[in-house]
Amino acid sequence: MKEVRDTLRQDRAPIYEALEEFKKMRVVPFDVPGHKRGRGNPELTALLGEKCVTMDVNSMKPLDNLCHPISVIREAEELAAEAFGAAHAFLMVGGTTSAVQSMVLSVAKRGDKIILPRNVHRSVMGAMVLCGAIPVYVNPECDDRLGIPLGMTVAEVERAILQNPDAKAVLVNNPTYYGICSDLRSIVKLAHQHGMLCLADEAHGTHFYFGDNLPVSAMAAGADMAAVSMHKSGGSLTQSSLLLAGPAMQEGHVRQIINLTQTTSGSYLLLSSLDISRRNLALRGREAFGKVVELAEYAREEINAIGGYYAFSRELINGDSIFDFDVTKLSVNTLDVGLAGIEVYDLLRDEYDIQIEFGDLGNILAYLSIGDRPREVERLVSALSEVRRRFGKSRAGLMRQEYIDPEVAVSPQDAFYAKKESLLIANTAGRVCSEFVMCYPPGIPILAPGERITKEILDYIRYAKAKGCSMTGPEDPDIRRLNVLKEGE
């Protein structure tokens, strides 16, 4: 659904409007939060501004309750559902991590299988730990030049479905961090033909609902649920997100699942930002994202003209593992400049005061959205040219990032809660990992609980650390040790 029909309703922002009315009431606060509209914390008020702290209020009758919305929050969710073409929409204040985990927990319990690609965000694997579901991996193909995992092929998804007819759902990245899209319509159709649900991690796909000539959105493709990061390309405050559901999902059940883990003290700053951002996208999203696409295309052309860099786009489409490409994503391969992506990432920040989204072993991603302007893009292009001139070298010795097929020995939940021991990382080859190891961003686990540690994985971790990747996940913050399952347990 690219554009909403009823712009009169979409012109509303019921949560924000209720907050504005509440301010006029001059209510004396004998409730939380304890800063009492900022009076108790003048430094916080100076930092955020008086208007902001006066809107940091608690749930009450005039403002509704996120756990059981019946008035303004309910109306905001109905407007979001209409704008995104969903049967139901849920406002989420725990980030898209919370939305993804609620999505998985809504369809699976302990022992249930979910078919999914291995290059999922850690939130998906965290949901597996929480509910005890068992992942069935569809190992993605890998682009030899770029070293990035691609989408799931329809044939591989079908093979996984036929081998696991008892699976409850298929989960799809739409798109991946790099902008790669699978054939979502065909995967949805395949899942439904075999009595399975289809879930979409759309953390990086908010704009699919409001742009022209962009990949299909999950709801338009017929998916049953989608987790959408409004705070990424949609313009809302960090940590605010949406969980969308199709007609096959029971609204009350999904709400109960959300309430298991989401706060009972929902931030009205986050909620109102979702409300206002939805209104903005519904009324002006098509025009705004059209400009983002133009900016990204201009940036790609200029970066590719520098030489050495490869800002890739729709020329990669092969109709299968790369069924479509999100042209708003400014993904750039750096290896021919003789630098790992993380090295370019660090240089842009440290030498040129430019903060991009992430760098991995072979690529960088500059995240473009509705807030970007041409002059910032020109500054980025100029800096990349300077990086090549000042720091470029032979690519000899650079490790090409590759997808490593996981060997799943134990379910994520069993491994996470099993008896374990801590070993020096060099001594863990052959053992089963009981924790996560990942570079963040993008937050795709190199190791997840229950996977066997191999020499290839250890080499990858050592190289990523040496190149300066930000490693997270293990109990040991220095990643010198890993927790593994006790042998014989």
N, C-alpha and C positions, 0 to 999 in steps of 0.2 A: 504494500500500500504506500505509494509514493507521496500522496498529498491528501490531506483530510478534506472532507466535503463540507462539514459544518463549521465555518470559520467563526461564527458567532459564539458558539460554545467554546471553541478552542482559544478564543480571545480571553477567556477567564483564567484566573490563577487563584483558585478558591482558598488554598492554605495561606498564601501571601495576603490575600484580601482580608481573611479572618484575623491575621496578625495585625494588620493596619487598624482594623476596627477595635481590636483588643487594646491597642495602645491608647486609643481615645477614651477608653473606659477609666483610665487612671486607677486601676485595681491596686490595692495595697498587698504586697506579696508576703504571706506567711507560709510559703511553700518553697520547694527547691526550684532552681539551683540557689545555692547559698550566697552567691555574689549579689543577689537582690538587684537585678537590672544594672549591675556594674558598680553600684555604690560601695560595695564591700571590697572591691578590688580595682582601685583607680588605675593601676598600671595596666591591667588587662583592658580597661576601658580606653586608655590612651592608645594601646596597641591596635585594638579592633574597631574602635569608634563607638560612640554612644548608641547609634541606631542598631548596630550589630548586637551589642550585649543586651539591649532592651528586648530584642527578639529571641534571645536565648531563654526560652520559658519551658515550663513543664506541661504535660498533658492535662487538659481540663475540659469541661463540657463545651465551652465556646470554641475550643481548638481541636476537639476530637482526640482519639487515642489510636496510635499506630497499631497496637496489638489487636484492636477490635474496632475498626473504623466504621462510623455510622453517619458522619456528616461531611465536614470539609475534606478530610483525608480520603474518605470514600469517593467523593466527587472528583478529587484530583486523580485518583486511580482509574476511575471510569473514563476521564478525559485522556489519560495516558493510554489506556487500552484502545480507545478509538483512534488516537493519533498513530499508534503503532500497528493497528490492524489485528489486535489480539482479542481474545474472548475476555481475558482478565489481565490486569497489571497490578503488581505489588511494589510499593515504594520501599526501597531498601537503604538502610543507613549504615550497614556494615561492609560497604564496598561490594564489588562484584564477586569477591571471594564468598561472601555470605549468600549472594544470589545463586552462584554455582553450587554451593554445598546444599542449599535448600532444594535446588532443582534435582540433584542426585538423590538426596534423602527422600524426596517425594515419590520416587519411582522404584527404589531398591531398598532391601533390608539385608541382613546378614545371610551370606551364601548366594545371593542373587548375582547374576552376571550382567555386566554392561560392556558392550562392544565399543571400543574407542581407539583413537590413535595414541601412540605413546608420547607424542609431542604436545601433551596437554599441560595447562597451568597447574601449579602445585595445589591449587584449591580443589581440583578434581580428585587428585590422589588423597588429599586431606579428607574429602567426603567419603572416600573408600575406607579410610581408617575409622571414621566415625560410625559408619553404618555397617561395615563388615562385608560390603559388596566385593565381588571378585572381578578384576579387569580382564577383559579378553582383548588383547592388543591387535590392531591392524597396523602392522609396521609400514610407515609411509615410505615412498620412494625418496631418494635424495638426489638433488641436482649436483652433478659432478663438478661443475664450474663454481657454483656458489656455495656448495657445502651446506645447503639448508634442507630440512625436511619439507616435503611437499604435502599435498592433500591426500586423502584416502581415495583409492580408485573404487569404482562401483563394483568391479569384479572381486576385489579383495574383501569388501564389505559383505558381498553376497556369500563368499566362501566362509567367512567368519559366522554369518547367520546360519548357514546350512550345517556347519560343524557344531554350532551352539544354539539349537532351536529353542532352548529354554531361557535364553537371554531375555532380559526385561526391556532393554533399550539400547539404542545406538546413539553415541554422542559425537558431535562434529564440531570442529573449530570453524567458525565463519566470521572473519577469515583467520589465518594464522597471524602471528606477530608481523611477519614479513609481507602480508597481503595476499597470500595464496588461498584460493577458495576451491573446495571440493564441489562435485555435482550434487548440491544439496537436494534439489527437487527429486532426483532419481534415488538418492539414499533414503529420503523420507518415504517415497513410494515403496521401496523395497522393505523397509522396516515395517510399515503398516501392513503390507501383504503377508508378513510372517507374524503378525500379532504383537509387534514390538512398538514401543514409543520411540520418537526421535527428539533428542535434546541438542541444543546448539549453545556453545560458548561464544557469544557475540560481544565479548569484552571490547573488541576493536571494530565493531560493526554498527554502531549507532546510526551513522550516516547512511547506511544502506536503506533505511526507512524513508529518507527524505531527499535522496539525490536522484538525478537522471543518469542513465547509462552506467549505473554501478551494479555490482553483483546482487543477486536476489537476497532479500532478507529472510530470516528464519520463518517468520509468521507468513509471509507471502508464499514461501515454499511448502507450507503445510506442517511445519514442525510443531511438536506438542508443547515444548517449553524453550525459552531462550533467556539467558542472562546477559543483560545489556549495560555496558559501562557508560552511563550518561556523563560521567565526569571526565571521560577521555575526549572523544570527539564531539560530545553533545554540549559541553560548556557549563555543566553544573559543578558544584563544589566537590572537591576530592572526598571520596568515600561514599558518595551518593550514587545509587544504581537503580535499575529496574529489573524485576523478574516478570517475564511475560509468559502467559499460558494460553494454549489453544482450547477449543471446546471439549476435547477429550479429558481434560484435567478438571477435577472437582475443586472448586475454589476454596471451600471450607477446609478440605484436607491439606491443601498447599499452605493455607494460612496457619494451620496448626503446626506444620513442619517448620515454617519460618519462625514461629514463636518459641520453638525449642531452643534456638540459639541467638536470635536477634534481641537486642536490648529492649527493655520495657520503658526506657527513657529516650525515645527517639528525638534526635536533635531537630528542632524546628528550623534551624539555619539550613541544614541539609535538606529537609523536606520541602521548604519553600524554594530552595534552589532547584530542586527537581521540578517543581510545579512551574516556576518561571521559565526554566530551560525547555520544558516540553512545549509551553506556549510559544516560545521563540522559534523552535524548530517547526512546529505545526504551521506557523504563519509565514516564516521567512527561511525555512530550512533549505528548500530547493535552490533558492538564489544564493544562499550562503555557501552551500557545499559545491555549487557550480563554480564559485570563485576559488574554493580550495582545490578543486580539480585543475583549474587553469594554472594556479600557482605551482602545483606539483609537477605538471607537465613542463612548465617553463624551467623549473629547477632541474628536472631530469635532463633536459636538453643542454642546459648550461654546464652541468656537472660532467656529462659524457663528453662535452667538447674540451674539457681540461686535459683528458688523456689519463689512462691508468685506472681511473675509477669506472665502475659500471653501475649506473643507476637503472635498475631493471624494471620492466613494466609488462604490458600485455603481449609483447613478443614471445614471452615464455609459454603462453597458453597452448596446451596440447589436447584439450578436450577431455582430459581424464584426470590425471593426478594434479594438473593445474587447469581446472575447468574454467576458472575465471581469475581475474586479478583486480585488487582494489587499488585503483590509480591514485587515490589520495595518499597512499603509503610511499614515502620517499626512502626506499631501501637501497643501499649502495654497497656494492662489493669493493673491498679495498686491497685485496691481495696483490694485484698487479702494480700497486704503488710501493709494494714491499713492506707494508704495515698491516698488522692485525687490526681488525675493526676496533677492538678495545683500545689499541694504541692511538688510533685516530680520535676516538671518543675522548680520551684523556687529553690529547693535544688541543682539541677544540676548546675544552673547558679551561685548561691551565694556561694556554698561550693566547687564546682569542676570546675568552669569556663567552663562549657559546656552549650551552648545555643541551645536548641532544638526548633522545630517549634511551638508547642503549648501544653498546658495541659488543660484538662477540668475537670469535676467533677470525672471522673473515668478512664481517659486514657491520654496517652501522644503520641505524634507523633514526631519521629526523621526523618527528611526529608533527604533521601539519593539521591544523583544525581551523575553526571559524574565527579564531583570534589572531591568525597570522597575517602579515602584510608583506608586500613585495620587497621592501627595503631590508627586512630581516633575512629573507631568502637570498637576496644579493650579498648580504654580509656572510652568510654561510658559504655560498659558492666561492666568494673571494678567499675565505679562510681555507677552504679545501684546496684551492689552487696553491696557496702559500704553504700548506702542509706538505703537498707533493714536492714543491720546489725545495723546501728547507729540510725535510725529514725523509723524503722518499729514498728507497734503496732497492736492491735486488730482492726478489721474493724468495730466494734460496733460503731454506731452513724454516720457512713458515709452515706450520701444520695446517692442513686443510680441515676445516670443521666438517665432521661427518656424523651421520646418524648412527648410533650404536644400538643394534638390536638387543633388547633386554632379555635376560633369562629369569623368568619369574619362578621362584622356588616355593614361596609361601605367600598367602594373601596379605595385603598391606596391613589390615587390622591385626592379624595374628602376629606378624613380624614386629609391629610397633609396640605391642603389649607383651611380647615374649620376654623371657629371661635373656639378658644380654651381657656382653662384656665389651670393654673399651680396649681397642688395640691401636698401636701406631699404624698409620694409614699404609705404610709400606708392607705391613704384615697381614693385610686383609684379603689378598687375592684368594679367590676360591670360597670365601665365606659369604654368608647371606647378610646383607645390610638391614639394619632395623630403624634407620632414620633417613631423612632427605638430604641430598646434596645437590645444589643448583647454583647457577649464576643468576643473580637478580639485579636488574631485569635481564632476560624476559621471564624468569621464574619457572622455566620448564625443567623438571628434575633430570639431573644426570644419573642419579640413583634415587630410587624410591624404596620404602620399606618392603622387604620381601624379595628384592632382586639380588642376584648373585654378583659379587664384585669380581671383575676380570682385570687382567693386566692392561688391556686396552683402555678400560675405563680409568684405571689409576694413572696411566700415561696422559690421558686427556685432562684429568683434574690437575696434575702437576703442571702441565703446559699452560692451562687456563690461569692458574695461580701465578705462574711466572710472568705471564703477559699482563697481569693486573686486573683480571676479572674479579668482580665482587662476588665472593662465594658465601652462600648462606645455607642454613638448614641444620647442620650437625650440632650436637650438644657442645662440642669443643669449638669455640668461636674462631680459633686459629686454623681449623681444619687439619691439625696434625694427627688427630686420632679420629677413629670412627667407631660407632657402636655396632656390633654384629651379634647375631644370635649365638648363644652358647652352644657349643657342639654337644650332641647327645640329648638336647632338650626337645 
